Amino acid sequence: MSVRILALVGSLRAGSTNRQLAEAAAKHAPEGAEIQIYEGLGDVPFYNEDIDAEGTVPAAATALRDAANQADAIVLFSPEYNGTMSAVLKNAIDWLSRPYGAGALRGKPVAVIGTAFGQYGGVWAHDDARKSAGIAGGAVIEEAKLSIPGSLTRFAEVHPADDAEVVGQLTEVLTRVAKEAAAAKA
C-alpha cells in the first residue's frame, strides 16, 4: 500500500537547509511512500477568519488544504526563528486547522523535524510545532523526532541527502511516519 506524505517547509529562503532536508526526504523516501514537497506556502495569506468563509477562501489556502486532504501524513520541516517555529509554518497549521473540528490535519499522522544553526537543532521550534499541530487536530507522532544542530556549518559543503548519518536518521523517521500513515489508512 502506497502512502502519500506531504512535506511542509517552514522556511521560504532559497538556500534553506530545511528545504534541503525535505529534498533529502523525498530522495530517500522509504519503499511504499511518496513524499511531495509543497510549493506555495509563501503565497498563503495570514489566517483571517473573515476570509475563511465559503466563496471567499483565497486560492492559495484552498490549494494547501487540498494537498493536505489528499495526503496520508504530514511532515513539518521546521527551522527555529527566535526560539520558535516560523510564521509561515504556524500560518499553514492555522489554515489546516479549519474548519474547526474538521480541518485537513484532523486525525492525520504528523511529524516535526528540522535543522537549525543553534546547538540544539531547533528543538524549541519543533516542540512548539508539535503542540500546535496536535491542538489543530493532527495525530502527532511524538517518537518521530529529528533535530539537527549546526545547520549552516554541517551543510555548508554537503547536501543533507549526501550525509550518511542524516540519511539514516531521516529514513528512521520517515519509515515511522509511513507505518503510522498506512495504519491510519487501513
TORPA-4810 file (N, C-alpha, C, O; in nm, 3 decimals):
<nodes>
NODE_1_0.085_-0.117_0.000_0.000_0.000_0.000_0.090_0.124_0.000_0.178_0.136_0.085_M
NODE_2_0.068_0.213_-0.093_0.148_0.334_-0.103_0.088_0.444_-0.016_-0.034_0.461_-0.010_S
NODE_3_0.175_0.518_0.052_0.129_0.630_0.133_0.187_0.759_0.077_0.300_0.764_0.028_V
NODE_4_0.105_0.863_0.085_0.145_0.995_0.039_0.174_1.082_0.161_0.089_1.100_0.248_R
NODE_5_0.296_1.135_0.164_0.338_1.220_0.275_0.362_1.360_0.219_0.439_1.378_0.125_I
NODE_6_0.296_1.458_0.278_0.312_1.595_0.236_0.417_1.662_0.325_0.407_1.658_0.447_L
NODE_7_0.517_1.723_0.263_0.624_1.793_0.334_0.595_1.943_0.328_0.586_2.001_0.220_A
NODE_8_0.583_2.004_0.445_0.565_2.149_0.454_0.693_2.207_0.513_0.731_2.175_0.626_L
NODE_9_0.759_2.293_0.437_0.886_2.351_0.479_0.861_2.491_0.534_0.806_2.577_0.466_V
NODE_10_0.903_2.511_0.658_0.877_2.636_0.726_0.975_2.747_0.697_0.976_2.848_0.768_G
NODE_11_1.057_2.733_0.597_1.149_2.839_0.556_1.128_2.866_0.408_1.123_2.774_0.327_S
NODE_12_1.116_2.994_0.374_1.096_3.032_0.234_1.227_3.066_0.163_1.228_3.088_0.042_L
NODE_13_1.335_3.070_0.237_1.466_3.108_0.182_1.512_3.008_0.077_1.502_2.887_0.096_R
NODE_14_1.563_3.059_-0.033_1.608_2.974_-0.144_1.712_2.871_-0.099_1.706_2.756_-0.142_A
NODE_15_1.806_2.910_-0.016_1.911_2.819_0.028_1.881_2.750_0.159_1.973_2.704_0.227_G
NODE_16_1.756_2.741_0.196_1.716_2.684_0.325_1.766_2.542_0.345_1.748_2.455_0.259_S
NODE_17_1.830_2.519_0.459_1.874_2.383_0.490_1.755_2.294_0.524_1.764_2.172_0.509_T
NODE_18_1.644_2.351_0.569_1.524_2.271_0.591_1.463_2.229_0.458_1.408_2.119_0.448_N
NODE_19_1.471_2.314_0.358_1.427_2.277_0.223_1.514_2.162_0.172_1.464_2.066_0.114_R
NODE_20_1.644_2.174_0.196_1.736_2.068_0.154_1.705_1.937_0.227_1.715_1.829_0.169_Q
NODE_21_1.669_1.947_0.354_1.633_1.828_0.431_1.507_1.764_0.374_1.497_1.642_0.367_L
NODE_22_1.410_1.847_0.333_1.289_1.794_0.268_1.324_1.727_0.135_1.266_1.624_0.101_A
NODE_23_1.417_1.785_0.061_1.462_1.723_-0.064_1.527_1.588_-0.036_1.508_1.492_-0.111_E
NODE_24_1.604_1.581_0.071_1.666_1.455_0.110_1.558_1.352_0.146_1.569_1.234_0.112_A
NODE_25_1.455_1.398_0.214_1.344_1.308_0.250_1.277_1.253_0.124_1.248_1.134_0.116_A
NODE_26_1.252_1.340_0.028_1.188_1.295_-0.097_1.278_1.195_-0.171_1.230_1.097_-0.228_A
NODE_27_1.407_1.221_-0.171_1.502_1.133_-0.241_1.515_0.997_-0.172_1.530_0.895_-0.239_K
NODE_28_1.509_0.996_-0.040_1.531_0.873_0.037_1.403_0.822_0.102_1.409_0.759_0.208_H
NODE_29_1.290_0.848_0.041_1.163_0.801_0.096_1.165_0.649_0.107_1.216_0.580_0.019_A
NODE_30_1.109_0.597_0.216_1.107_0.451_0.230_1.018_0.388_0.123_0.928_0.452_0.068_P
NODE_31_1.044_0.263_0.096_0.965_0.191_-0.003_0.817_0.198_0.034_0.779_0.179_0.150_E
NODE_32_0.735_0.227_-0.065_0.590_0.236_-0.043_0.544_0.374_0.001_0.426_0.393_0.030_G
NODE_33_0.636_0.468_0.006_0.599_0.605_0.046_0.644_0.704_-0.062_0.751_0.689_-0.121_A
NODE_34_0.561_0.802_-0.083_0.594_0.910_-0.176_0.587_1.041_-0.098_0.489_1.067_-0.028_E
NODE_35_0.691_1.122_-0.110_0.694_1.249_-0.038_0.683_1.363_-0.138_0.764_1.375_-0.230_I
NODE_36_0.582_1.446_-0.119_0.560_1.563_-0.202_0.597_1.687_-0.122_0.540_1.712_-0.015_Q
NODE_37_0.691_1.765_-0.173_0.725_1.892_-0.108_0.627_1.996_-0.159_0.617_2.022_-0.279_I
NODE_38_0.553_2.055_-0.065_0.452_2.154_-0.103_0.519_2.284_-0.144_0.603_2.337_-0.072_Y
NODE_39_0.480_2.335_-0.257_0.528_2.464_-0.305_0.414_2.564_-0.284_0.298_2.532_-0.309_E
NODE_40_0.445_2.682_-0.239_0.341_2.784_-0.231_0.303_2.830_-0.092_0.208_2.907_-0.079_G
NODE_41_0.374_2.787_0.013_0.338_2.835_0.146_0.353_2.987_0.156_0.280_3.052_0.231_L
NODE_42_0.446_3.043_0.082_0.466_3.187_0.084_0.352_3.265_0.021_0.342_3.386_0.041_G
NODE_43_0.265_3.196_-0.054_0.151_3.262_-0.118_0.026_3.261_-0.031_-0.072_3.329_-0.061_D
NODE_44_0.029_3.183_0.076_-0.089_3.170_0.162_-0.097_3.293_0.253_-0.003_3.320_0.328_V
NODE_45_-0.207_3.369_0.248_-0.217_3.488_0.333_-0.228_3.449_0.480_-0.263_3.335_0.513_P
NODE_46_-0.197_3.543_0.568_-0.214_3.516_0.710_-0.358_3.477_0.737_-0.451_3.532_0.679_F
NODE_47_-0.373_3.379_0.826_-0.508_3.332_0.856_-0.593_3.445_0.911_-0.551_3.522_0.998_Y
NODE_48_-0.715_3.454_0.857_-0.810_3.556_0.899_-0.949_3.494_0.881_-0.990_3.463_0.769_N
NODE_49_-1.018_3.477_0.989_-1.149_3.413_0.983_-1.246_3.485_0.891_-1.339_3.424_0.838_E
NODE_50_-1.226_3.616_0.873_-1.315_3.693_0.784_-1.307_3.647_0.639_-1.405_3.657_0.565_D
NODE_51_-1.190_3.596_0.597_-1.177_3.550_0.458_-1.187_3.398_0.447_-1.174_3.341_0.339_I
NODE_52_-1.209_3.332_0.561_-1.222_3.186_0.561_-1.369_3.148_0.566_-1.417_3.083_0.659_D
NODE_53_-1.440_3.191_0.463_-1.582_3.161_0.451_-1.609_3.117_0.308_-1.540_3.160_0.215_A
NODE_54_-1.708_3.032_0.291_-1.740_2.980_0.159_-1.749_3.093_0.057_-1.821_3.191_0.076_E
NODE_55_-1.674_3.076_-0.051_-1.674_3.175_-0.157_-1.568_3.282_-0.142_-1.545_3.360_-0.235_G
NODE_56_-1.502_3.289_-0.026_-1.401_3.393_-0.006_-1.264_3.338_0.032_-1.170_3.415_0.051_T
NODE_57_-1.252_3.205_0.045_-1.123_3.146_0.083_-1.024_3.169_-0.030_-1.051_3.132_-0.145_V
NODE_58_-0.909_3.228_0.001_-0.807_3.252_-0.102_-0.765_3.122_-0.170_-0.757_3.017_-0.105_P
NODE_59_-0.737_3.129_-0.298_-0.699_3.011_-0.376_-0.576_2.941_-0.317_-0.570_2.818_-0.316_A
NODE_60_-0.479_3.018_-0.267_-0.358_2.957_-0.211_-0.390_2.875_-0.086_-0.330_2.770_-0.064_A
NODE_61_-0.484_2.921_-0.005_-0.525_2.847_0.115_-0.603_2.722_0.076_-0.586_2.617_0.138_A
NODE_62_-0.687_2.733_-0.025_-0.762_2.617_-0.074_-0.667_2.511_-0.129_-0.686_2.392_-0.104_T
NODE_63_-0.565_2.554_-0.202_-0.467_2.459_-0.258_-0.392_2.387_-0.146_-0.367_2.267_-0.155_A
NODE_64_-0.355_2.460_-0.042_-0.287_2.398_0.073_-0.377_2.295_0.139_-0.334_2.183_0.167_L
NODE_65_-0.501_2.332_0.163_-0.595_2.238_0.226_-0.617_2.115_0.138_-0.623_2.003_0.188_R
NODE_66_-0.629_2.136_0.007_-0.649_2.023_-0.084_-0.530_1.928_-0.079_-0.548_1.806_-0.074_D
NODE_67_-0.410_1.983_-0.082_-0.289_1.899_-0.077_-0.284_1.820_0.054_-0.250_1.702_0.053_A
NODE_68_-0.317_1.884_0.164_-0.315_1.815_0.294_-0.425_1.710_0.301_-0.403_1.602_0.356_A
NODE_69_-0.541_1.739_0.246_-0.651_1.641_0.247_-0.616_1.518_0.164_-0.659_1.407_0.197_N
NODE_70_-0.538_1.535_0.058_-0.501_1.423_-0.028_-0.386_1.341_0.030_-0.363_1.227_-0.013_Q
NODE_71_-0.315_1.397_0.125_-0.201_1.328_0.185_-0.248_1.232_0.295_-0.354_1.251_0.356_A
NODE_72_-0.167_1.129_0.317_-0.195_1.035_0.425_-0.125_1.075_0.554_-0.163_1.030_0.662_D
NODE_73_-0.023_1.160_0.543_0.052_1.207_0.659_0.119_1.339_0.622_0.133_1.372_0.504_A
NODE_74_0.159_1.413_0.724_0.226_1.542_0.705_0.358_1.540_0.782_0.363_1.494_0.897_I
NODE_75_0.464_1.590_0.719_0.589_1.612_0.790_0.619_1.761_0.780_0.628_1.817_0.671_V
NODE_76_0.634_1.824_0.897_0.668_1.964_0.905_0.818_1.977_0.922_0.875_1.920_1.015_L
NODE_77_0.883_2.050_0.833_1.027_2.075_0.839_1.044_2.215_0.896_1.024_2.315_0.827_F
NODE_78_1.081_2.221_1.023_1.079_2.348_1.094_1.217_2.403_1.127_1.297_2.337_1.194_S
NODE_79_1.244_2.525_1.079_1.362_2.595_1.130_1.325_2.653_1.267_1.212_2.636_1.314_P
NODE_80_1.420_2.720_1.330_1.390_2.787_1.456_1.418_2.936_1.439_1.531_2.976_1.412_E
NODE_81_1.313_3.015_1.454_1.324_3.161_1.443_1.294_3.219_1.580_1.182_3.208_1.630_Y
NODE_82_1.394_3.282_1.641_1.376_3.346_1.771_1.315_3.252_1.874_1.229_3.290_1.953_N
NODE_83_1.362_3.128_1.872_1.321_3.032_1.973_1.191_2.960_1.945_1.145_2.883_2.030_G
NODE_84_1.130_2.981_1.830_1.005_2.912_1.798_0.996_2.884_1.648_1.089_2.913_1.573_T
NODE_85_0.884_2.828_1.606_0.867_2.797_1.464_0.846_2.925_1.384_0.815_3.030_1.440_M
NODE_86_0.865_2.916_1.255_0.848_3.031_1.167_0.700_3.067_1.151_0.613_2.982_1.169_S
NODE_87_0.675_3.191_1.118_0.538_3.238_1.097_0.472_3.164_0.981_0.352_3.136_0.985_A
NODE_88_0.548_3.132_0.877_0.490_3.065_0.761_0.440_2.925_0.799_0.337_2.880_0.749_V
NODE_89_0.512_2.856_0.886_0.469_2.723_0.929_0.348_2.733_1.022_0.253_2.655_1.009_L
NODE_90_0.351_2.826_1.114_0.236_2.846_1.204_0.112_2.884_1.124_0.002_2.837_1.154_K
NODE_91_0.129_2.968_1.023_0.016_3.008_0.939_-0.043_2.888_0.865_-0.165_2.875_0.854_N
NODE_92_0.043_2.800_0.815_-0.005_2.680_0.746_-0.087_2.593_0.843_-0.193_2.543_0.806_A
NODE_93_-0.037_2.577_0.964_-0.110_2.499_1.065_-0.246_2.563_1.093_-0.347_2.494_1.104_I
NODE_94_-0.248_2.696_1.104_-0.374_2.766_1.130_-0.476_2.742_1.019_-0.592_2.712_1.048_D
NODE_95_-0.434_2.754_0.894_-0.526_2.728_0.782_-0.572_2.582_0.781_-0.688_2.553_0.753_W
NODE_96_-0.481_2.490_0.811_-0.516_2.348_0.808_-0.600_2.304_0.927_-0.655_2.195_0.927_L
NODE_97_-0.610_2.388_1.028_-0.690_2.355_1.147_-0.839_2.384_1.127_-0.921_2.344_1.209_S
NODE_98_-0.871_2.453_1.021_-1.010_2.495_0.997_-1.069_2.420_0.879_-0.994_2.378_0.791_R
NODE_99_-1.200_2.402_0.873_-1.297_2.444_0.973_-1.279_2.366_1.104_-1.239_2.250_1.105_P
NODE_100_-1.308_2.433_1.214_-1.285_2.377_1.346_-1.348_2.238_1.357_-1.465_2.219_1.327_Y
NODE_101_-1.268_2.142_1.401_-1.314_2.005_1.419_-1.313_1.920_1.294_-1.330_1.799_1.301_G
NODE_102_-1.292_1.983_1.178_-1.293_1.909_1.052_-1.181_1.955_0.959_-1.191_1.939_0.837_A
NODE_103_-1.075_2.013_1.015_-0.965_2.062_0.934_-0.886_1.950_0.868_-0.904_1.832_0.900_G
NODE_104_-0.799_1.988_0.777_-0.722_1.891_0.700_-0.621_1.813_0.783_-0.570_1.710_0.738_A
NODE_105_-0.590_1.860_0.904_-0.498_1.786_0.991_-0.569_1.683_1.079_-0.503_1.596_1.136_L
NODE_106_-0.698_1.691_1.089_-0.775_1.609_1.182_-0.744_1.460_1.168_-0.772_1.399_1.065_R
NODE_107_-0.685_1.404_1.274_-0.656_1.262_1.279_-0.541_1.216_1.190_-0.510_1.097_1.187_G
NODE_108_-0.480_1.308_1.119_-0.374_1.272_1.025_-0.239_1.262_1.098_-0.206_1.351_1.177_K
NODE_109_-0.161_1.156_1.073_-0.028_1.148_1.135_0.058_1.267_1.095_0.067_1.303_0.977_P
NODE_110_0.122_1.328_1.195_0.206_1.446_1.173_0.338_1.424_1.248_0.340_1.383_1.364_V
NODE_111_0.449_1.453_1.179_0.580_1.451_1.243_0.645_1.587_1.220_0.618_1.655_1.121_A
NODE_112_0.730_1.625_1.314_0.802_1.752_1.303_0.951_1.723_1.314_0.997_1.663_1.411_V
NODE_113_1.024_1.767_1.213_1.169_1.751_1.213_1.231_1.879_1.158_1.160_1.970_1.115_I
NODE_114_1.361_1.887_1.161_1.426_2.002_1.101_1.568_2.021_1.147_1.626_1.940_1.219_G
NODE_115_1.622_2.132_1.102_1.759_2.167_1.132_1.766_2.317_1.161_1.689_2.395_1.105_T
NODE_116_1.858_2.354_1.245_1.878_2.495_1.279_2.025_2.518_1.310_2.099_2.424_1.336_A
NODE_117_2.065_2.643_1.307_2.205_2.677_1.329_2.249_2.650_1.473_2.365_2.615_1.496_F
NODE_118_2.160_2.666_1.569_2.196_2.652_1.710_2.238_2.512_1.748_2.228_2.418_1.669_G
NODE_119_2.287_2.500_1.871_2.342_2.374_1.919_2.238_2.266_1.946_2.274_2.150_1.964_Q
NODE_120_2.111_2.303_1.948_2.006_2.203_1.974_1.924_2.169_1.849_1.833_2.086_1.857_Y
NODE_121_1.953_2.231_1.738_1.890_2.195_1.612_1.745_2.235_1.597_1.674_2.180_1.513_G
NODE_122_1.699_2.330_1.677_1.561_2.377_1.663_1.462_2.307_1.752_1.342_2.311_1.726_G
NODE_123_1.508_2.243_1.858_1.421_2.165_1.946_1.302_2.246_1.997_1.190_2.195_2.000_V
NODE_124_1.325_2.371_2.038_1.213_2.452_2.089_1.107_2.473_1.981_0.987_2.461_2.006_W
NODE_125_1.153_2.505_1.861_1.060_2.526_1.750_0.984_2.397_1.719_0.863_2.400_1.693_A
NODE_126_1.053_2.286_1.722_0.991_2.158_1.690_0.886_2.123_1.796_0.779_2.073_1.764_H
NODE_127_0.918_2.149_1.923_0.821_2.124_2.029_0.697_2.212_2.012_0.585_2.165_2.030_D
NODE_128_0.718_2.339_1.977_0.604_2.430_1.955_0.520_2.384_1.835_0.397_2.390_1.840_D
NODE_129_0.586_2.340_1.730_0.513_2.294_1.610_0.433_2.168_1.642_0.320_2.154_1.596_A
NODE_130_0.490_2.077_1.720_0.416_1.956_1.760_0.292_1.995_1.841_0.182_1.945_1.818_R
NODE_131_0.312_2.085_1.936_0.199_2.130_2.019_0.090_2.192_1.933_-0.027_2.158_1.947_K
NODE_132_0.127_2.282_1.845_0.030_2.350_1.760_-0.041_2.252_1.666_-0.163_2.259_1.650_S
NODE_133_0.034_2.162_1.604_-0.027_2.064_1.513_-0.122_1.971_1.587_-0.226_1.934_1.534_A
NODE_134_-0.088_1.934_1.710_-0.176_1.849_1.790_-0.304_1.920_1.828_-0.412_1.863_1.819_G
NODE_135_-0.293_2.044_1.870_-0.413_2.122_1.905_-0.499_2.143_1.781_-0.622_2.150_1.791_I
NODE_136_-0.435_2.153_1.664_-0.507_2.172_1.538_-0.575_2.044_1.490_-0.646_2.045_1.390_A
NODE_137_-0.555_1.933_1.562_-0.623_1.809_1.527_-0.535_1.700_1.472_-0.582_1.588_1.451_G
NODE_138_-0.408_1.729_1.448_-0.318_1.627_1.395_-0.286_1.519_1.497_-0.286_1.545_1.618_G
NODE_139_-0.259_1.399_1.448_-0.217_1.287_1.534_-0.064_1.290_1.537_0.002_1.219_1.461_A
NODE_140_-0.009_1.372_1.624_0.135_1.394_1.629_0.206_1.266_1.672_0.171_1.203_1.771_V
NODE_141_0.307_1.230_1.595_0.389_1.112_1.624_0.505_1.161_1.710_0.607_1.205_1.658_I
NODE_142_0.489_1.152_1.840_0.589_1.206_1.933_0.725_1.139_1.918_0.827_1.203_1.942_E
NODE_143_0.728_1.012_1.880_0.854_0.939_1.870_0.931_0.971_1.742_1.049_0.939_1.731_E
NODE_144_0.866_1.034_1.646_0.930_1.067_1.518_0.992_1.205_1.529_0.931_1.306_1.494_A
NODE_145_1.115_1.209_1.579_1.184_1.336_1.602_1.320_1.335_1.536_1.388_1.232_1.532_K
NODE_146_1.359_1.450_1.485_1.493_1.469_1.431_1.523_1.618_1.435_1.459_1.696_1.364_L
NODE_147_1.619_1.657_1.516_1.661_1.797_1.528_1.812_1.801_1.504_1.889_1.754_1.588_S
NODE_148_1.852_1.856_1.391_1.993_1.855_1.352_2.055_1.991_1.381_2.015_2.091_1.321_I
NODE_149_2.153_1.996_1.471_2.217_2.124_1.505_2.323_2.166_1.403_2.367_2.086_1.319_P
NODE_150_2.364_2.293_1.414_2.477_2.342_1.335_2.455_2.339_1.186_2.548_2.311_1.110_G
NODE_151_2.334_2.369_1.141_2.298_2.352_1.000_2.387_2.427_0.902_2.425_2.372_0.799_S
NODE_152_2.421_2.550_0.935_2.499_2.631_0.839_2.639_2.576_0.817_2.693_2.586_0.706_L
NODE_153_2.698_2.519_0.920_2.831_2.462_0.902_2.822_2.316_0.854_2.898_2.273_0.767_T
NODE_154_2.729_2.242_0.912_2.718_2.100_0.875_2.685_2.082_0.727_2.739_1.993_0.661_R
NODE_155_2.598_2.168_0.675_2.555_2.152_0.536_2.616_2.259_0.443_2.563_2.285_0.336_F
NODE_156_2.726_2.318_0.487_2.792_2.420_0.404_2.846_2.361_0.274_2.842_2.425_0.169_A
NODE_157_2.896_2.239_0.282_2.956_2.179_0.163_2.895_2.044_0.125_2.934_1.984_0.025_E
NODE_158_2.799_1.997_0.204_2.734_1.870_0.172_2.583_1.886_0.188_2.534_1.938_0.288_V
NODE_159_2.511_1.840_0.090_2.364_1.841_0.095_2.320_1.733_0.194_2.382_1.627_0.201_H
NODE_160_2.215_1.758_0.271_2.168_1.655_0.364_2.144_1.518_0.299_2.159_1.415_0.364_P
NODE_161_2.107_1.517_0.173_2.084_1.390_0.102_2.210_1.309_0.084_2.205_1.189_0.056_A
NODE_162_2.325_1.374_0.101_2.454_1.307_0.085_2.527_1.286_0.217_2.642_1.244_0.219_D
NODE_163_2.461_1.315_0.327_2.517_1.298_0.461_2.463_1.166_0.516_2.346_1.158_0.553_D
NODE_164_2.546_1.065_0.521_2.501_0.929_0.557_2.432_0.925_0.693_2.331_0.857_0.709_A
NODE_165_2.486_0.996_0.791_2.425_0.996_0.923_2.284_1.057_0.919_2.190_1.002_0.977_E
NODE_166_2.269_1.169_0.851_2.139_1.235_0.838_2.042_1.146_0.761_1.927_1.131_0.801_V
NODE_167_2.088_1.086_0.652_2.002_0.998_0.573_1.952_0.882_0.659_1.834_0.845_0.650_V
NODE_168_2.038_0.824_0.741_1.997_0.715_0.829_1.891_0.758_0.928_1.790_0.690_0.945_G
NODE_169_1.913_0.873_0.993_1.816_0.924_1.090_1.685_0.962_1.021_1.577_0.933_1.072_Q
NODE_170_1.695_1.025_0.907_1.578_1.067_0.831_1.496_0.946_0.787_1.373_0.948_0.795_L
NODE_171_1.564_0.843_0.742_1.495_0.721_0.698_1.419_0.656_0.813_1.308_0.606_0.794_T
NODE_172_1.477_0.657_0.932_1.407_0.603_1.050_1.278_0.678_1.076_1.173_0.618_1.098_E
NODE_173_1.286_0.811_1.074_1.167_0.894_1.099_1.062_0.871_0.991_0.945_0.852_1.022_V
NODE_174_1.105_0.872_0.866_1.009_0.858_0.756_0.946_0.720_0.754_0.829_0.706_0.718_L
NODE_175_1.021_0.618_0.792_0.965_0.482_0.800_0.856_0.478_0.906_0.751_0.417_0.887_T
NODE_176_0.881_0.544_1.019_0.781_0.551_1.127_0.656_0.624_1.078_0.544_0.579_1.103_R
NODE_177_0.674_0.736_1.009_0.561_0.813_0.957_0.482_0.729_0.857_0.359_0.726_0.861_V
NODE_178_0.553_0.662_0.767_0.486_0.578_0.666_0.405_0.467_0.731_0.293_0.438_0.688_A
NODE_179_0.460_0.404_0.833_0.387_0.297_0.906_0.262_0.351_0.973_0.156_0.289_0.967_K
NODE_180_0.274_0.468_1.037_0.157_0.531_1.102_0.051_0.567_0.998_-0.068_0.548_1.021_E
NODE_181_0.097_0.619_0.885_0.003_0.658_0.779_-0.068_0.535_0.721_-0.189_0.539_0.696_A
NODE_182_0.007_0.427_0.700_-0.054_0.304_0.647_-0.155_0.247_0.744_-0.262_0.201_0.704_A
NODE_183_-0.122_0.251_0.873_-0.215_0.201_0.975_-0.342_0.287_0.980_-0.452_0.234_0.998_A
NODE_184_-0.327_0.417_0.965_-0.443_0.506_0.967_-0.532_0.486_0.845_-0.653_0.502_0.853_A
NODE_185_-0.470_0.449_0.731_-0.545_0.425_0.608_-0.624_0.294_0.614_-0.731_0.281_0.555_K
NODE_186_-0.569_0.197_0.687_-0.626_0.061_0.688_-0.762_0.055_0.754_-0.822_-0.052_0.762_A
</nodes>
